[in-house]
Amino acid sequence: MQNIAQVLKQLGIKKVSESVCTGNSWISAVGTSKKEITSPVDSQLIGSLIYASETEYEAILKRTNAAAIYWKQIPAPKRGEIVRQYGNVLRENKTALGTLVSYEMGKSLQEGLGEVQEMIDICDFAVGLSRQLYGLTMHSERPNHRMYEQWQPLGIVGIISAFNFPVAVWAWNSMIACVCGDVSIWKPSEKTPLSAVACMNLLMPVLNANKLPEGIFTLINGDSTIGKKLASDVRIALISATGSTRMGREVGKAVAERLGRSLLELGGNNAIIVTENADLNMALRAIVFGSVGTAGQRCTTTRRLIVHEKIYDALVKKLLAAYKQLKIGNPLDEKNHVGPLIDIDAVNNFKAALEQLKKQGGKLLIGGKILKGKGFESGCYVEPAICAAQNQYEIVQHETFAPILYLMKYSKIEEALAMQNDVKQGLSSAIFSNNIRETEYFLSANGSDCGIANVNIGTSGAEIGGAFGGEKETGGGRESGSDSWKAYMRRQTNTINYSDTVPLAQGIKFDL
C-alpha cells in the first residue's frame, strides 16, 4: 500500500490547505467555516480547509471575467497546448493522485488510478479537438452569397462535481471547455475537496510556466451556498452539474430562470438484461463489477438485473458464488475488491433500502451486513447485497447509491425492455446475448431508452471517446467525447454578400 504521508506531500496537500485557487495562486479564505476531511477508509484526518465566503467568490468571478476576454482570443491549438502539458503532468503524478482519490473517496486503488487515466485520456482527446472545432458551409439561395456557421466560446463555465468521481468529471468539462475558449470555475464536492486541491496544485506550474493570466482555471471550495450562487449567477454562461436528480432539479430551475445553459448529469437506475442466449461467464464478470465497483457509488452502477426465466436459477447460483469470493477492506490494498461507502449517511441509506425492500415483498439473497471490527473501524464498510425483487417496487424505482443489486425474471424480450425502461432514470443499459435479433431489437427505437446502450459489456466503464449522459431524470446532458464540445460553445450563422446588390431571402421585394 502507498505511504499516504508521502502522497500528500507530493501533491502539496497541507494540514490546512487553501480552498480557493485563481489557477496561478491560492487565495486565503476569510470565512469561518472550517471543513475537516476524514477518510472513509480508516476515519483518519487527511486535512482541512476554510470554506470560501462571498468575498472569495467575487474575487474569482472578477478574475474569470477578465480571463474570458483574453482566452477566447488565443488560437484553439495554442489552448490545446496547455492541455497537452497538463496531461503530461498527470502522467507523472498518476500514482499519487490516484492514491489520494482512492483514500479520500474510498474506491479501489485500481479505480482511483483509472480515474486519473480518464483525465489523461480526455486531455489527449481535447488536444486533438483543438484543431477540429468544425463548422458547416451551406449554399445560399441568393446569388453571390456565401453561408457558413462557426462556433464561438461561451465565456465562463461553472462546474459542480460529485464525490464519486472527484477529479475525472472536472477534467471532462474543464479540458474541453479550455480548448473551446472558455474559462472555468470548479466547485467540487464537499466530501472530496482535497483531490480537487491536488489537481490545482499540479496545474498551477503549467499555467505559470506559460505566463498565463489568472482566471482560466479556478477552484472554489465551499458549501451548497457556493453551488447556488453559481447556478443563479448571470455572468456564468453554462453550468455543468453532476449529482443527484434532486440537486439537478434545483440547479436546472435556477439556471433556467435566468435563461442560462445547463448540462446535467444526474442519477441512474441502470439495468442489464441477460437473455437465454447469453454467455453467462461473460455476463457474470460485467454484472459483478457493475454492481460492486466503487461500492455501488457510480451513476452507471448496475442496480437491476433482468434475467430470462430459463437461465435465472443458473445465473443466480453463479452470482452468489462470485459474491462469496469478494474481498472487502482497505481499497489501497489491491487484493480487495470493495472499499467503503463514502460516509455513515450512505451506510444508513443502504440499510434503509434493504429494510424497505423486505417490507415491499423482496428477499435478501446474500450480503447486506454492516461490517465491524479490525479494519472496519470507520463504520463505512458493508457487504454488497443481492435481492430478489419486482421492478414495480418503490425502492427499486429509486436509485440507492450503494451496492444493492435487484434481480427479476422475464419471459419475452419485449417484456424485458419494458421493465428496463419503466423507471424515471435513463443513463446506462446493457444486454448480454449472442442472438442478433435480440441485440438489434435492444438497440432499436423500440429498445433501450437510455443515453448509453451496450451489447455484451456492462453498464459501467464508459470510454471518453463517446458522448456520456442520459435521458429522462438523468438530465439529458452529454459530456466527454463525440461532439459534446458543442455544449461549451455558441453556434453562429454567417452570411457574406460579395455582390453589388442587396437581395432579400424568399424573393421579398423592398425597393426604395
C-alpha positions, 0 to 999 in steps of 0.5 A: 500500500502507498505511504499516504504521508508521502502522497500528500506531500507530493501533491502539496496537500497541507494540514490546512490547505487553501480552498480557493485557487485563481489557477496561478495562486491560492487565495486565503479564505476569510470565512469561518467555516472550517471543513475537516476531511476524514477518510472513509477508509480508516476515519483518519484526518487527511486535512482541512480547509476554510470554506470560501465566503462571498468575498472569495467568490467575487474575487474569482468571478472578477478574475474569470471575467477578465480571463474570458476576454483574453482566452477566447482570443488565443488560437484553439491549438495554442489552448490545446497546448496547455492541455497537452502539458497538463496531461503530461503532468498527470502522467507523472503524478498518476500514482499519487493522485490516484492514491489520494482519490482512492483514500479520500473517496474510498474506491479501489486503488485500481479505480482511483488510478483509472480515474486519473487515466480518464483525465489523461485520456480526455486531455489527449482527446481535447488536444486533438479537438483543438484543431477540429472545432468544425463548422458547416458551409451551406449554399445560399439561395441568393446569388453571390452569397456565401453561408457558413456557421462557426462556433464561438466560446461561451465565456465562463463555465461553472462546474459542480462535481460529485464525490464519486468521481472527484477529479475525472468529471472536472477534467471532462468539462474543464479540458474541453471547455479550455480548448473551446475558449472558455474559462472555468470555475470548479466547485467540487464536492464537499466530501472530496475537496482535497483531490480537487486541491491536488489537481490545482496544485499540479496545474498551477506550474503549467499555467505559470510556466506559460505566463498565463493570466489568472482566471482560466482555471479556478477552484472554489471550495465551499458549501451548497451556498457556493453551488447556488450562487453559481447556478443563479449567477448571470455572468456564468454562461453554462453550468455543468452539474453532476449529482443527484436528480434532486440537486439537478432539479434545483440547479436546472430551475435556477439556471433556467430562470435566468435563461442560462445553459445547463448540462446535467448529469444526474442519477441512474437506475441502470439495468442489464438484461441477460437473455437465454442466449447469453454467455453467462461467464461473460455476463457474470464478470460485467454484472459483478463489477457493475454492481460492486465497483466503487461500492455501488457509488457510480451513476452507471452502477448496475442496480437491476438485473433482468434475467430470462426465466430459463437461465435465472436459477443458473445465473443466480447460483453463479452470482452468489458464488462470485459474491462469496469470493469478494474481498472487502477492506482497505481499497489501497490494498489491491487484493480487495475488491470493495472499499467503503461507502463514502460516509455513515449517511450512505451506510444508513441509506443502504440499510434503509433500502434493504429494510424497505425492500423486505417490507415491499415483498423482496428477499435478501439473497446474500450480503447486506451486513454492516461490517465491524471490527479490525479494519472496519473501524470507520463504520463505512464498510458493508457487504454488497447485497443481492435481492430478489425483487419486482421492478414495480417496487418503490425502492427499486424505482429509486436509485440507492447509491450503494451496492444493492443489486435487484434481480427479476425474471422475464419471459419475452424480450419485449417484456424485458425492455419494458421493465428496463425502461419503466423507471424515471432514470435513463443513463446506462443499459446493457444486454448480454446475448449472442442472438442478433435479433435480440441485440438489434431489437435492444438497440432499436427505437423500440429498445433501450431508452437510455443515453448509453446502450451496450451489447455484451459489456456492462453498464459501467466503464464508459470510454471518453471517446463517446458522448456520456449522459442520459435521458429522462431524470438523468438530465439529458446532458452529454459530456466527454467525447463525440461532439459534446464540445458543442455544449461549451460553445455558441453556434453562429450563422454567417452570411457574406454578400460579395455582390453589388446588390442587396437581395432579400431571402424568399424573393421579398421585394423592398425597393426604395 
